[in-house]
Amino acid sequence: MIDVTIANFEAEVVTASMTVPVLIDFWAPWCGPCKSLGPILEKVEVEYAGRFKLVKIDSDQEQQLGAAFGIRSIPTCILMMNGQPVDGFAGALPEGKVKEFLDKHLPPADELAEDPELTLEEEPTDPDAVLEKLQHAVAANPADDNARFDYVKLLLQLGREDDAKVAFAPVIAQTSVVRRFDSLKRWMDAMDFVATSASGDSAAGQFDAKISANKRDFEARFGKARWLMVQQRWTEALDELLEILMRDKAWNEDLARKTYIAVLDIMEAPKPKVADGQIPPEDPVVATYRRRLSSVVLS
C-alpha cells in the first residue's frame, strides 16, 4: 500500500498500471466506512501476493485527483489497468465482495508463475522470425489478444496492410472492449483516410497552411496527426494531438485524446521478459508523453 498525491500519481498509478492492476482507494481521515474498508483492502493485497497494487488517495488533500475521477462519495475504489480506469465500487464492501470484484479483472494466481527457463529465453529480433512466431501464436490460440495485437501491429509496420486487415478481422467486433484493438483500428482508419483524402507529398503542406491560418482548426490538426501516424512519425503525431488537447480537451467526443492513447499503445514495444521479481524497463519516450497527457487532462 502506498499513499498517492498529484506529484506521484503518474508514476505510482498510471505507469504502474501498465504492468500490474492498480486499485485506488479514495478515502478521508474522518470517514467511518473508510476505516472499515482500509484494513480489508490491505489484507487482500497481502493475500493476493502481487496480483494487484493498492494505493490510497486522501480525497480531502487531493481534490484535483478526486474531481478527475468524478468521485462523489467515499470510500470509492477505482481499478486501473493499462493506464485506464476499468471498473470501481463505492462503499465499504465486505472482504468477500472485494475479492469477488477483483477476481473479475485480475489474472488467476497460477498465471503469474512462469517457467524460469522461459523467463530468460532470448527473443528473436529478425522481423521475419518475429512475424512467424506471432503467426504461430495466433494460430495456436486465437484468443491470445496480446499475440494478435503484436502480430497485426508488426504487419502494419512492415507495410502489409491487407494482411493486417485479414488478421484483424476476427477481432474487429472487440474494438469497443479491448483498448489495444481499438488502437489498431484507429491506425488503420488513419491509413484509409490518407489513402482517400490526404495522399501525395502536398498533403502535409496543405494541413500546415490551414493551421497557420487558424490555430484552432482542429480538423486540420487531426488530419495532419493521422497523416503522421501513417508515416509512423509517432512523436510528431502526438505533438499535434497535444495541440488540440491543450485548446479543447473534449474536442469531437474525446477523439484527440483517444487517438493519442492509441498512438502510445502502438509506439510501445512489447515488454521484454525479465527475471522473476524484476520490472520490465519503461520506454522513456512513451513515459514522457504519458506524463504530458496526464498534465493536460488533469490541468
N, C-alpha and C positions, 0 to 999 in steps of 0.2 A: 504494500500500500504506500502511496506517495501523495503528498499534498501538491496540487497544481494551481498555478496562478497564470495570469496572462503572459508573464515573462517566460515560463517554461512549457506553456500549453503546446506549442508547435512540436517541440522535441519529445515531450513525455506522452502526448496523446496522438497527434496527427501522424508523426513519423513512426512512433512505436506501433501504431495500429496497422502499419503496412506489413509487420511481421508477426504480431500476436494481437488478438482481440483485446480491446481496452474498455473496461467498464467504468464509466464516470458516475460517481455518487455526488449529486448536488445536495448539500446539507447546510445547516447553520447551528451554532452552539446552543441556541435557545430552543431548538426544535426537539420536542419529546420523541416523536416517532423516529427521528434521525438517530437518536441514541439507542433505539431498539434495533434498527436496521444495520447500523455501522458494524457492530461486533459480528453479526451474521455474515455480512459480506467479507469481512476479514477472515473469518473461519473458513468460508467456502473457498476463498482464494488460496489458502494454505492447502486445503484438501485437494484442489484441482491441480496443484503442483505444476504451475507454468502454463496451463491451458488458456488462461487469460490474465490480464494485468488490471489491478484495481487502483484507481486514482480518486481522490476526493477534492471537490471544489467547494469552498466556503461561499455560498451564494450571496452573503452579505458583503463580503470583501471583494468578490469578483463579479459584480453586477453586469459588466460588459459580456462576460462569457455566458452568464445566465440568459441574458437577452438574446445572444446569438443563437442559443438552442431553444428559445421560446419557453423557458422554464416559468411555470405559473404557480407551482406549489412544490413544497419539499416534504419529505425526500423524493427526488426524482432521479432515476438511473437511466443513462444512455449508453448503449453498446456501440462502440466504434470499430469498424473493420475496413481495412484498405483506405483509410483516410476519410471515411464517410460514416455518419450515423445510420445504423441499420434497424434498430429496434430500441424499445425502452419500456419502463414501467414507473408508475408513481405510487407512493405509499410504502409502508413498512410491511413487506411481504414476509411470510414465514420462510424458514430455511428451505423447506421442500419446494415451495413455489419459486424461490430464487434459482434453485438448481434446475427446475423444470424450464425456466426462462433461458438459462444459459445453455442447457443441453440442446435447445432448438437450433443454436447457431454454432456452437463450438465443435471442433472435430473430436471424435472419440479418443480417449486417452491412449488406446493402443496404436492409433495412427501417428502419435508423436514419436514413438520409439522407432529409430531407424537402425538398420544394419550398419555397424561401424565401417565395414568394408565398403558399403555403398556410399557412406557419408563423404568419404575422401576420394571417391572414384574420380579420375580425371575425365573431364567432359571433352567431347570433340569440339574443335574450333573451326574446321573447314565447313563453309556454308552448305555444301552438298551433303556432307556427312551428318551435319546437324539436321538438315531437312529430312533426310532419310530416317533418322532416329525418331523425329517428331511424327513423321508419317506413320511409322510402325506403331508408335504410342497411341495415336488416334485410332488406328485400325483395330488395335488390341482392346482399347477401352474408349468407345465413342463418347462416354460420359465424362471423360477426363477434360474438364474445362481448361485447365492450365496448359495441357499439351496442345489442345486445339487452338487456344489463343496464340501460343508461341508459333505454331505451325502456320496459321493464316498470316500472322504478322510477318514472319520471315518470307513467305511467298510474296507479300506486298512489297517488302523491302527489296526483293530481287526483281521486281517489275513484272511478276507473273500474276497479274490482276485477275485474269479469267480463272486460273487455277485456284486462286484465293477465294473467289466468289463461290466456286463449286464446293470447296472445303468448308466454307462458312454457311452454306445453305441449310444444312441440318439443324443449325442452332439459331438461325436468324429470328425465330419467334421468341428467343430468350433474351433479346436485347433489352427488354423492359425490366428484367430481373437480374441479369448478370452484367455488372457495370463494364467489365473489360470487353465483353462482346459489343456493348453499346459503343465503346470507344473505337473498336474496329469498324463498326458500321459508319460512324462519323467520318473516319478516314476514307472509306470507300465512297461515301457520299461526296466528299470533297473532290475525289478523283472524277466522279461523274459530272460535278459542277464545272470543273476546269475543262473537261473534255467538250462540254456543250456550250459553255458561256465565257470561258476565260483562257482559251488556248492561244498559243502563239507568244512570241517574245515581247509583244507590245502590251500584254495584259498587266504586268506589274506597273508599267508606266501609266496606264490608264487609271489604275487604282490610286497611285500616288498623286495624280493630278486632281482627282476628286477629293482626296483627303486634304491636299494643300488648300483647296478652295473652301473646304468646310471640315474643321477638325472633328465635328460631331456627325460626320457622315458614317454612321456605324455599319451600314450595309457595305460600303466600300472597304472599310477596315476589315470587316468579317470576310469579305470576298478575298482580300489580299491574304488574310491569315490562312484561308483554305488553299489558296494558290501556293503559299509557302509550305503547307503541310504536304502537298503533292510533291514538292521539290525535296521533301524530307529536311527542310531547314527549320528544325523544331523550335529552337530558342527564338528565332525571329518571329515565328508564328505566335509563340507565347507572348512576346513583347507587344505584338499588335492586339492580341486579345486583352492584355492588361490595359492598354489604352482605352478600350471600350469599358472595361470594368471600373476603371478609376473615374469615369464620367457617368456611368449608369450601370450599377451592379446587377440590376434585374432586367437589362435590355432583352427584349424579344423572348420573354419567358425563360430567362437564365441561359440563353443559348450560348453566350460568350463563355460563361463560367463552366457549363457542361462540356464545351469543346476544349477549353483549357485543361480540364481534368482528363479528357480523352487523350490529349497530346502528352500529358505526363505519363499516362498508362503506356502509351506507345513508345515513348522515349526510354522508359526504364528497362534496363537489361534484366533477364531472368536472374533471380538470386542464386549465387554460386553455393554449392554445398560446402558446409564448413564442419569442423569437429563439434562434437556434442558440447553444448553449453556456450558456444560462441554465437555471436550475432553477425549475419552477413553484412558486409560493408554497404553503406548508403551511397548512392550516386550523388556526388556533391552538387552537380548541376540541377538534378531533379529536386534535391532537398532545398536548394536556394529558391527555386521557382515555387515550390510548395509554400515556403515561408512568405514569399511575395503575395501569393494568392490569399493566404490567411490574413496578412496585414491589410489587404484591400477589403476583404469581406467583413472583417471584424472592425474596421475603422468607422 
